[in-house]
Amino acid sequence: MSSDARAFWLKCPGSGEIRTERVPDPGPGDVTVRTLHSGVSRGTETLVFQGRVPENQWATMRAPFQEGDFPAPVKYGYLNVGIVEAGDAGLIGRTVFCLYPHQTRYTVPRESVTVVPDGVPAARAVLTGTVETAVNAVWDAHPQIGDRITVVGGGMVGASVAAVLAGLPGTDVELVDIDPTRENTAKALNIRFAEPDHAATDRDLVIHASATQPGLKTSLSLLKTEGTVVELSWYGDREIAVPLGENFHSRRLTIRSSQVGGIAPSRGRTYAERLAVALDLLRDPRFDALITGHSAFDDLPDVLPRLAGGTLPALCHVIDYPGGN
C-alpha cells in the first residue's frame, strides 16, 4: 500500500507551496527513503524558481526525478540525503544521497541512491551534487601540478571547485569575488582570497563561476598567454557579451565550457564513479564552510523567495526535515 509524503512545488514563477504526494511501496529493486536533509542549489534552483529557464533548455535542465514541466508547476531539486526505510535489505538503515527534489519520503530504483560513507555527516552530504559539479569542472580543466589557478565567483559551486583544486600538490589557488565577506569562506577552506582589482594575474587556468558578464571579463584578464578559462556558470535566459577583442586573439586565450550533465569520454568514468569521488572528498570537514544556514522543510515556501531575491544570503542552504538528525 502506498503512503503519504509532502513535497515542495513551484506553483508559478516566484511562488511555491507544499503538496501531499502518494509514495508507492518499493517493488523489486526499489528503496523507500525518508529524507533527513535536502539542499537548495542557489544558482540553478533560484533560476528555476524565478521561471528563467529558457524554453530551448527545458529538456536539458530536467532534474532526474522532476515532476511537472518548466516554467511551472514543477517539483524540482537534486540534493537529497535520507535513510532507507524499506526495499533492498542490504540498504535498510543506511544513509544515502539521491538526486531527488525536496520531499519527505520517496521511492526510487536502488541504483538511484548512493551510500554516504562513514565520516560524512548527513547534512554535509547534501553538498554531494555540488562537489560532483566541481569534480567534473576539474576533470574538464586538466590542471597540472604546480599550476597557478584562480576561481572567479565564490558561491557554492565556485568555492567547491576551489576546495577541490587546493588539494592538488603544488598548486597556487586563489578565490576571487566582489563580496569581501567571501574571504571568510576562503580562509575556512585554506585558500587565498582577493577582490577583482587585487587578483593575481598571469594565471595558467581560471575557473569562472560567478554567472556574471564582469566575472567572465575578469577571468580572461587574469590569464597568461595561451591560458584557459573554464566556463562553469549557467546564465539561464540572459545573454552575455564575451570580450573577444583587445588581446584575446594575440594572447591565444581559450574558453572551454563545463557542465555536470556530461562526463568527457576521455575520463572513462561513469556517473556513479563520479558521485563516489565527490562523497569521498566530503570526508574533509573544510566543506562545512559551504553550509551557511538551515531552515525547516515547512518553511520552504518562504525560504525560496528570500534566497532568490538575495535577502537571505547563502552558499548552500540546508533544509531540515522532521525527525532528521
ABEGO torsion letter per residue (X at the ends): XBBBBBBBBBABBGBBBBBBBBBBBBBBGBBBBBBABBBBBAAAAAAAAAGABBAAAAAAABBAABBEBOAOBBBBEABBBBBBABEBAAABGBBBBBBBBBBABBBBBAAABBBBBBGBBAAAAAAAAAAAAAAAAAAAAGBBBGBBBBBBEABAAAAAAAAAAAABBGBBBBBBBABAAAAAAAAAAGBBBBBAAABBBGBABBBBAAGBAAAAAAAAAABBBGBBBBBABBAEABBBBBBABEAAAAAGBBBBBBBAABBBAAAGBBAAAAAAAAAAAAABAAAAAABABBBBAAAAAAAAAAAAAGABBBBBBBBBBBGBX
